[in-house]
Amino acid sequence: MRPSAFAALTGCLALSGAQAAFAITGTAALTADFKAVCAGAAPGSALAARCAVVLSSTNPDAIADAANMNDLEEIPGAGRGDAQDQWPSREEVSTLLTPKLAIFASVDHSHTFRSDDNIEAAFDADSTKFSVGLDWNPATRWQIGLTLNHGQADQQFRGSEGRADTDTTGAIALTSFDLTDHFVLDGYLGHEQGTQDILRGVGFINTPALVSETASPGLSQNLGVVALDASFPRGSLEWRGSLGLDVANTSINGYTESGGSGFDLIVPERSIQTERGRLELGLADTFSESWGVWQPELRAGLIHEFSNDERTIGVQFLDDTNGTVVDFNTGAPDRDWAQAGFSSTFTLPHGNSGFFTIGREFGHSDSTATTYAIGWRVEL
């Protein structure tokens, strides 16, 4: 639960029957609309019983406390466990010879920490993605590929029982074209879909018990990337750069919670669009050993978010026959941040190569993220 109703309401305007002129939290919105919601409570329903306790309380903060115990700030944050910008799930593994056909596999793991900004609840999240695929050089300068991916994300909200666990499966088509000896144009298009298991713990002013409200909405994501990559060898060293645009659209189906707390929610379908420009610079070195070739690389990048604006979410309570809509806001995006990473590629005899990479994000106002990845590639 939030530390207090007062803290959740600080900095937010909560006027009954009117929207705030600026971002409003779920707690502030429900506090403002609580009496309207209760006025529509179906007779004999759990909502009517909960409302009766709150409205008859002698505590002047009873409504604000009851609203605070609903943790509506978890709703805009649900799913942000995968919202951080990650290093690519398929790291390009360099080889000394151009393969006709190769199979590769990789595993990515990311950990995200988000602090509480009142608008969205604080959480810790871990996500893991497994990828397997084929790539092929059908003609000089061309490379195409296809990956199959399965991802899992576990998001735990701090200070409450709330969770949002996501399971997705999808495919990504890749292509690249060598424009010159120094420049490569590449990109991919993909689609993923799955489910999100959501748990929201609801508390009450007259009992320490919690009721778990649950739902399992479907979700889908379309994503695409286009990038211009550059490389300039200088002896054993190689300067690398990349200018790219990453676009993703994530849709979460509407859902109705089940749990019977009286505060069961109806949450509408949501769509989140991100458009991220990135500029990266890297420096790699090459070491030839008896067992093969080792190539470590340091890389840093700047990210700019062009989209993903603050949005309004309007929820209703299942037992409210008037269908009062409680509107509140999501957080505004960070427009600019940075990332840095270290990767190491190994090219071995008989067409085998592998890599590992560590990436870290910097400059977010409310979050940090670290990504680890490892992969292997075999020429067929």
C-alpha positions in Angstrom: 0.0 0.0 0.0 1.0 3.7 -0.3 2.7 5.2 2.8 -0.3 7.4 3.4 -3.3 9.0 1.6 -1.8 12.4 2.2 1.5 11.5 0.5 -0.4 10.1 -2.5 -2.5 13.2 -2.8 0.4 15.7 -2.4 0.8 17.8 -5.6 -2.4 16.6 -7.2 -5.7 18.5 -7.5 -8.7 16.4 -6.6 -11.9 18.2 -7.3 -15.2 16.1 -7.3 -16.8 16.1 -10.7 -13.9 17.9 -12.4 -10.6 16.8 -13.9 -7.4 18.1 -12.6 -5.6 20.7 -14.7 -2.5 18.5 -14.5 -1.5 14.9 -13.9 -3.7 13.2 -11.3 -3.0 10.0 -9.4 -5.4 7.1 -9.2 -5.7 7.7 -5.4 -6.6 11.4 -5.9 -9.1 10.6 -8.7 -10.9 7.9 -6.6 -11.0 10.2 -3.6 -12.7 12.8 -5.7 -15.2 10.3 -7.2 -15.7 8.0 -4.3 -19.2 9.3 -3.3 -20.3 9.1 -7.0 -19.1 5.5 -7.2 -20.9 4.6 -4.0 -24.1 6.3 -5.1 -24.3 3.8 -7.9 -23.5 0.7 -5.8 -25.9 -2.1 -6.5 -28.1 -2.8 -3.4 -26.7 -5.8 -1.5 -23.4 -5.8 -3.4 -20.0 -6.1 -1.8 -19.3 -2.5 -3.1 -22.4 -1.2 -1.2 -21.2 -2.9 2.0 -17.7 -1.4 1.6 -19.1 2.0 0.9 -21.3 1.9 3.9 -18.3 1.3 6.2 -16.3 4.2 4.6 -19.1 6.7 4.4 -20.2 6.1 8.0 -16.7 6.4 9.4 -16.0 9.2 11.9 -12.5 9.4 10.5 -12.3 12.6 8.3 -9.7 10.9 6.1 -11.7 7.7 5.6 -12.5 8.3 1.9 -8.9 9.2 1.1 -7.6 6.2 3.1 -10.0 3.8 1.3 -8.9 5.2 -2.1 -5.3 4.9 -1.2 -5.8 1.2 -0.3 -6.9 0.4 -3.8 -3.4 1.1 -5.2 -4.7 2.3 -8.6 -1.2 3.7 -9.3 -0.3 0.1 -10.1 -2.5 0.0 -13.2 -0.5 2.5 -15.4 2.7 0.8 -14.2 1.6 -2.8 -15.0 3.7 -3.9 -17.9 6.5 -1.4 -17.6 8.8 -4.2 -16.6 9.6 -4.5 -20.3 9.4 -0.9 -21.2 13.0 -0.1 -20.8 15.1 0.2 -23.9 17.2 -3.0 -24.2 20.2 -4.0 -26.2 19.1 -6.1 -29.1 18.0 -9.6 -28.3 20.0 -10.9 -31.2 23.6 -9.7 -31.0 25.3 -9.7 -34.4 28.2 -12.3 -34.1 31.0 -11.4 -36.5 32.7 -14.2 -38.5 35.7 -14.2 -40.7 33.9 -16.0 -43.5 30.4 -15.2 -44.8 28.2 -18.2 -44.1 25.6 -19.5 -46.4 23.3 -20.6 -43.6 23.7 -20.4 -39.8 21.6 -21.2 -36.7 21.8 -19.1 -33.6 20.3 -18.9 -30.1 20.5 -16.3 -27.4 19.1 -15.6 -23.9 18.6 -12.0 -22.6 17.9 -11.1 -19.0 17.0 -7.6 -17.8 16.4 -6.2 -14.3 14.5 -2.9 -13.8 14.1 -0.8 -10.7 11.6 1.9 -10.7 11.1 4.4 -7.9 7.7 5.8 -6.8 6.7 9.0 -8.5 3.2 9.0 -7.0 1.6 8.8 -10.5 2.9 5.3 -11.0 3.8 2.7 -8.4 7.3 1.7 -7.7 8.4 -1.8 -8.7 11.2 -4.3 -9.3 11.0 -6.3 -12.5 12.9 -9.2 -14.1 12.4 -10.2 -17.7 14.0 -13.1 -19.7 13.8 -13.7 -23.4 14.8 -16.8 -25.3 15.5 -16.6 -29.0 16.4 -19.2 -31.7 16.7 -18.5 -35.4 18.3 -18.9 -38.8 20.2 -16.4 -40.9 21.3 -16.8 -44.5 23.2 -14.9 -47.2 21.2 -15.5 -50.3 23.3 -13.1 -52.4 26.4 -10.9 -52.1 25.8 -8.1 -49.6 22.4 -9.5 -48.4 21.6 -11.2 -45.2 18.2 -12.3 -44.0 17.0 -14.1 -40.9 14.1 -15.3 -38.8 13.9 -15.7 -35.0 11.3 -17.3 -32.8 11.1 -15.8 -29.3 9.6 -16.5 -25.9 9.7 -14.0 -23.1 8.7 -13.9 -19.5 8.5 -10.8 -17.2 7.9 -10.8 -13.5 7.0 -7.4 -12.0 6.5 -6.9 -8.2 5.2 -3.7 -6.9 7.0 -2.5 -3.8 5.0 -1.8 -0.7 2.0 -3.9 -1.8 1.0 -7.3 -2.9 0.5 -6.2 -6.5 2.1 -8.2 -9.3 2.0 -8.2 -13.1 3.5 -11.3 -14.8 3.8 -11.4 -18.6 4.3 -14.3 -20.9 4.8 -13.7 -24.7 5.7 -15.7 -27.8 6.5 -14.2 -31.3 8.7 -14.1 -34.4 11.0 -11.5 -35.8 12.2 -11.2 -39.5 15.6 -9.6 -40.0 17.4 -8.3 -42.9 20.6 -6.3 -43.7 22.3 -5.0 -46.8 25.9 -3.9 -47.1 25.7 -0.5 -48.8 29.5 -0.2 -48.9 32.5 -1.7 -47.2 31.8 0.7 -44.3 28.0 1.1 -44.1 25.2 -1.5 -43.5 21.5 -0.8 -43.6 19.6 -3.3 -41.5 16.3 -3.7 -39.7 13.6 -6.1 -38.5 9.9 -6.5 -38.1 8.2 -8.6 -35.5 5.1 -9.6 -33.7 4.5 -11.0 -30.3 1.5 -11.9 -28.3 0.7 -13.5 -25.0 -1.0 -12.8 -21.6 -0.5 -10.7 -18.5 -1.4 -12.1 -15.1 -2.3 -9.2 -12.9 -2.8 -9.2 -9.1 -3.9 -6.1 -7.2 -4.2 -6.3 -3.4 -7.1 -4.3 -2.0 -7.2 -3.2 1.6 -10.0 -1.8 3.8 -10.2 0.7 6.6 -11.9 -1.6 9.0 -9.8 -4.7 8.7 -6.2 -5.7 8.1 -7.2 -8.3 5.6 -6.4 -8.0 2.0 -8.3 -9.3 -1.0 -6.5 -10.2 -4.2 -8.2 -8.9 -7.3 -6.9 -10.8 -10.4 -7.2 -10.7 -14.2 -5.4 -12.2 -17.2 -5.8 -9.9 -20.2 -4.3 -10.8 -23.5 -1.6 -8.5 -25.1 0.2 -8.1 -28.3 3.1 -6.1 -29.6 4.2 -5.1 -33.1 7.8 -3.8 -33.4 10.2 -2.6 -36.0 13.7 -1.3 -36.3 15.6 0.4 -39.1 19.3 1.4 -38.6 22.3 2.5 -40.5 25.5 0.9 -39.0 29.0 2.0 -39.8 32.4 0.4 -39.2 35.9 1.9 -39.7 38.9 -0.5 -39.0 42.2 1.0 -37.9 44.6 -1.9 -37.6 43.3 -4.2 -34.9 40.9 -1.5 -33.7 37.5 -0.9 -35.2 35.3 2.2 -34.7 31.6 1.4 -34.9 28.5 3.6 -35.0 24.8 3.2 -35.4 21.9 5.5 -36.1 18.5 3.9 -35.7 14.8 4.2 -35.0 13.0 1.6 -32.8 9.2 1.6 -33.0 6.8 -0.6 -30.9 3.1 -0.7 -30.4 1.8 -2.7 -27.4 -1.9 -3.4 -26.9 -3.3 -4.7 -23.6 -6.9 -6.1 -23.8 -9.6 -4.7 -21.6 -10.4 -6.8 -18.5 -12.6 -7.2 -15.5 -11.1 -8.2 -12.2 -12.4 -11.1 -10.1 -11.9 -11.3 -6.4 -15.1 -10.1 -4.7 -13.6 -7.3 -2.7 -16.3 -4.9 -3.7 -13.7 -2.8 -5.5 -13.5 -5.1 -8.6 -12.4 -3.0 -11.5 -13.3 -2.9 -15.2 -10.2 -1.7 -17.0 -10.5 -0.7 -20.7 -8.1 -1.7 -23.5 -4.9 0.3 -23.7 -2.4 0.9 -26.4 1.2 2.2 -25.9 3.2 3.5 -28.8 6.9 4.1 -28.5 9.2 5.6 -31.1 12.9 5.8 -30.0 15.7 7.3 -31.9 19.2 6.1 -31.0 22.7 7.1 -31.7 25.5 4.7 -30.7 29.3 4.7 -30.9 31.5 1.7 -30.1 35.2 0.8 -30.2 36.2 -2.9 -30.7 39.6 -4.5 -30.7 40.6 -7.8 -32.3 42.9 -10.5 -30.8 44.0 -13.5 -32.8 44.7 -16.5 -30.6 45.5 -20.2 -31.3 41.9 -21.1 -30.5 40.3 -18.4 -32.6 39.5 -14.7 -32.6 38.4 -12.6 -29.6 36.8 -9.2 -30.2 35.8 -7.1 -27.1 33.8 -3.9 -27.6 32.8 -0.9 -25.5 29.7 0.9 -26.7 27.7 4.0 -25.5 24.5 5.4 -26.9 22.0 8.2 -26.6 18.2 7.5 -26.8 15.4 10.0 -27.5 11.7 9.1 -27.1 9.5 10.8 -29.7 6.2 9.2 -28.5 4.7 7.4 -25.5 3.0 10.6 -24.2 1.2 10.8 -20.9 -2.2 9.1 -21.2 -5.5 9.1 -19.2 -6.9 5.8 -18.0 -10.6 5.6 -17.1 -11.7 2.7 -14.9 -15.1 1.6 -13.5 -16.2 -0.5 -10.6 -18.0 -3.7 -11.5 -20.8 -3.2 -8.9 -21.4 0.5 -9.8 -24.6 0.5 -11.7 -24.1 4.2 -12.8 -20.8 3.3 -14.5 -18.9 6.2 -13.0 -15.6 6.5 -14.8 -12.6 7.3 -12.6 -10.0 9.0 -14.7 -6.3 9.3 -13.8 -3.0 9.7 -15.6 0.0 7.6 -16.5 3.4 9.1 -16.0 5.1 11.2 -18.6 8.0 9.5 -20.4 11.7 10.3 -20.1 12.5 12.0 -23.4 16.3 11.5 -23.3 18.6 9.0 -21.6 21.8 7.1 -22.2 23.1 3.5 -22.2 26.5 1.9 -22.1 27.6 -1.6 -22.5 30.4 -4.1 -22.9 30.3 -7.1 -25.3 32.7 -9.8 -26.2 32.6 -12.0 -29.3 34.5 -15.2 -29.8 35.0 -16.8 -33.3 36.1 -20.4 -33.1 37.0 -23.1 -35.7 34.4 -25.0 -37.6 31.9 -22.1 -37.9 31.2 -21.7 -34.2 30.9 -18.2 -32.6 29.5 -16.8 -29.5 29.0 -13.6 -27.5 28.0 -12.2 -24.2 27.1 -8.6 -23.4 26.2 -6.4 -20.4 24.3 -3.2 -20.8 23.2 -0.5 -18.4 20.8 2.5 -18.8 21.5 5.9 -17.3 19.7 9.2 -17.0 16.1 8.0 -16.3 14.2 10.2 -13.8 12.6 7.3 -12.0 14.2 4.0 -13.1 17.4 2.1 -13.9 17.8 -1.1 -16.0 20.6 -3.6 -16.5 20.6 -6.2 -19.3 22.7 -9.4 -19.7 22.8 -11.5 -22.8 24.6 -14.6 -24.1 24.4 -16.3 -27.5 25.8 -18.9 -29.8 25.9 -19.2 -33.6 26.8 -22.2 -35.8 27.4 -22.2 -39.5 25.6 -25.1 -41.3 
